[in-house]
Amino acid sequence: MIAVLALIAGVLLGIVFHPSVPLELVPYLPIAVIAALDAVFGGLRAKLDGIFDDKQFVVSFISNVLVSALIVYVGDQLGVGSQLSVGVVVVLGVRIFGNVAAIRRHLFRA
């Protein structure tokens, strides 16, 4: 629950203060957001399943963001950044939708 509240607080702070992102980091921001959402939905699913661990959530959150950004960075250095970005988005998207489906089944028994 703390993670969800922190996410909401972060979104509200972003709306109020309008932070700017350096141009060098702009290609990595969407990937980082998707990786963070994957960790948040995974944490929510774990909470509903009764197996949530806050340390594991924090490590998952940080490692998802860093590894995803690293993959895209390496792809940029190799000249195939857009292809690797698509790959990261597809993999994380599948995980997000899988977690959302499990959350839906848990909440609505459907």
C-alpha contacts under 8 A as a table, 3 or more apart, distances in Angstrom:
res1	aa1	res2	aa2	distance
1	M	4	V	5.20
1	M	5	L	6.30
2	I	5	L	5.09
2	I	6	A	6.02
3	A	6	A	4.98
3	A	7	L	6.07
3	A	40	V	7.27
4	V	7	L	5.00
4	V	8	I	6.23
4	V	40	V	7.51
5	L	8	I	5.09
5	L	9	A	6.07
6	A	9	A	4.97
6	A	10	G	6.02
7	L	10	G	5.05
7	L	11	V	6.23
8	I	11	V	5.15
8	I	12	L	6.19
9	A	12	L	5.12
9	A	13	L	6.08
10	G	13	L	5.10
10	G	14	G	6.09
11	V	14	G	5.05
11	V	15	I	6.26
12	L	15	I	5.07
12	L	16	V	6.22
13	L	16	V	5.11
13	L	17	F	5.94
13	L	18	H	7.95
14	G	17	F	5.41
14	G	18	H	5.35
14	G	19	P	6.26
15	I	18	H	5.59
21	V	25	L	6.60
21	V	26	V	6.42
22	P	25	L	5.55
22	P	26	V	6.60
23	L	26	V	5.24
24	E	27	P	7.30
25	L	28	Y	5.46
25	L	29	L	6.46
26	V	29	L	5.39
26	V	30	P	7.78
27	P	30	P	6.91
27	P	31	I	7.77
28	Y	31	I	5.39
28	Y	32	A	6.13
28	Y	69	A	5.73
28	Y	72	V	6.99
28	Y	73	Y	7.77
29	L	32	A	5.03
29	L	33	V	6.15
30	P	33	V	5.10
30	P	34	I	6.24
31	I	34	I	5.17
31	I	35	A	6.12
31	I	65	V	7.59
31	I	68	S	6.47
31	I	69	A	6.59
31	I	85	S	7.18
31	I	88	V	7.39
31	I	89	V	6.88
32	A	35	A	5.05
32	A	36	A	6.06
32	A	64	N	7.85
32	A	65	V	4.88
32	A	66	L	7.62
32	A	68	S	6.66
32	A	69	A	6.34
33	V	36	A	5.03
33	V	37	L	6.13
33	V	65	V	7.62
34	I	37	L	5.02
34	I	38	D	6.20
34	I	89	V	7.14
34	I	92	L	6.89
34	I	93	G	7.72
35	A	38	D	5.05
35	A	39	A	6.49
35	A	61	F	7.47
35	A	64	N	5.33
35	A	65	V	5.22
35	A	68	S	6.75
35	A	92	L	6.51
36	A	39	A	5.14
36	A	40	V	6.23
36	A	61	F	5.75
36	A	62	I	7.87
36	A	64	N	6.75
36	A	65	V	6.09
37	L	40	V	4.94
37	L	41	F	6.08
37	L	96	I	7.38
38	D	41	F	5.36
38	D	42	G	6.02
38	D	64	N	7.97
38	D	92	L	6.31
38	D	93	G	7.74
38	D	95	R	6.68
38	D	96	I	5.19
39	A	42	G	4.98
39	A	43	G	5.99
39	A	57	F	6.96
39	A	60	S	6.13
39	A	61	F	5.07
39	A	64	N	7.13
40	V	43	G	5.04
40	V	44	L	6.17
40	V	61	F	7.43
41	F	44	L	4.97
41	F	45	R	6.09
41	F	96	I	6.46
41	F	99	N	6.03
41	F	100	V	6.80
42	G	45	R	5.08
42	G	46	A	6.13
42	G	96	I	7.52
42	G	99	N	5.95
43	G	46	A	5.00
43	G	47	K	6.09
43	G	52	F	6.44
43	G	57	F	6.10
44	L	47	K	5.02
44	L	48	L	6.28
44	L	52	F	7.94
44	L	103	I	7.64
45	R	48	L	5.16
45	R	49	D	6.16
45	R	99	N	6.19
45	R	100	V	7.73
45	R	102	A	6.85
45	R	103	I	5.61
46	A	49	D	4.95
46	A	50	G	6.05
46	A	51	I	5.14
46	A	52	F	4.68
47	K	50	G	5.03
47	K	51	I	5.94
47	K	52	F	4.63
48	L	51	I	7.75
48	L	52	F	7.99
48	L	103	I	7.31
48	L	106	H	7.20
49	D	52	F	7.58
52	F	56	Q	7.96
52	F	57	F	7.64
53	D	56	Q	5.32
53	D	57	F	6.19
54	D	57	F	4.97
54	D	58	V	6.25
55	K	58	V	5.24
55	K	59	V	6.20
56	Q	59	V	5.16
56	Q	60	S	5.91
57	F	60	S	5.02
57	F	61	F	5.95
58	V	61	F	5.06
58	V	62	I	6.18
59	V	62	I	5.33
59	V	63	S	5.86
60	S	63	S	5.21
60	S	64	N	5.78
61	F	64	N	5.37
61	F	65	V	6.40
62	I	65	V	5.33
62	I	66	L	6.14
63	S	66	L	5.08
63	S	67	V	5.76
64	N	67	V	5.41
64	N	68	S	5.94
65	V	68	S	5.33
65	V	69	A	6.09
66	L	69	A	5.16
66	L	70	L	5.98
67	V	70	L	4.94
67	V	71	I	6.12
68	S	71	I	5.19
68	S	72	V	6.39
68	S	88	V	6.64
69	A	72	V	5.19
69	A	73	Y	6.03
70	L	73	Y	4.93
70	L	74	V	6.06
71	I	74	V	5.23
71	I	75	G	6.15
71	I	84	L	6.91
71	I	85	S	7.83
71	I	88	V	7.90
72	V	75	G	4.92
72	V	76	D	6.14
72	V	81	G	5.55
72	V	82	S	7.80
72	V	84	L	5.90
72	V	85	S	5.62
72	V	88	V	7.99
73	Y	76	D	5.01
73	Y	77	Q	6.28
73	Y	81	G	6.99
74	V	77	Q	5.03
74	V	78	L	6.21
74	V	81	G	7.31
75	G	78	L	5.03
75	G	79	G	5.97
75	G	80	V	4.82
75	G	81	G	3.92
75	G	82	S	7.44
75	G	83	Q	7.67
75	G	84	L	5.86
75	G	85	S	7.87
76	D	79	G	4.97
76	D	80	V	5.75
76	D	81	G	4.05
76	D	82	S	7.61
77	Q	80	V	7.65
77	Q	81	G	7.43
78	L	81	G	7.22
80	V	83	Q	5.49
80	V	84	L	6.44
81	G	84	L	5.25
81	G	85	S	5.96
82	S	85	S	4.93
82	S	86	V	6.21
83	Q	86	V	5.20
83	Q	87	G	6.33
84	L	87	G	4.87
84	L	88	V	6.16
85	S	88	V	5.14
85	S	89	V	6.15
86	V	89	V	5.07
86	V	90	V	6.08
87	G	90	V	5.15
87	G	91	V	6.20
88	V	91	V	5.25
88	V	92	L	6.02
89	V	92	L	5.26
89	V	93	G	5.66
90	V	93	G	4.97
90	V	94	V	6.12
91	V	94	V	5.29
91	V	95	R	6.41
92	L	95	R	4.99
92	L	96	I	6.03
93	G	96	I	4.99
93	G	97	F	6.10
94	V	97	F	5.27
94	V	98	G	6.04
95	R	98	G	5.02
95	R	99	N	6.15
96	I	99	N	5.15
96	I	100	V	6.10
97	F	100	V	4.92
97	F	101	A	5.99
98	G	101	A	5.12
98	G	102	A	6.28
99	N	102	A	5.07
99	N	103	I	6.11
100	V	103	I	4.96
100	V	104	R	6.03
101	A	104	R	5.02
101	A	105	R	6.14
102	A	105	R	5.06
102	A	106	H	6.11
103	I	106	H	5.04
103	I	107	L	6.09
104	R	107	L	5.19
104	R	108	F	5.75
104	R	109	R	7.31
104	R	110	A	6.95
105	R	108	F	5.43
105	R	109	R	4.71
105	R	110	A	4.77
106	H	109	R	5.42
106	H	110	A	7.61
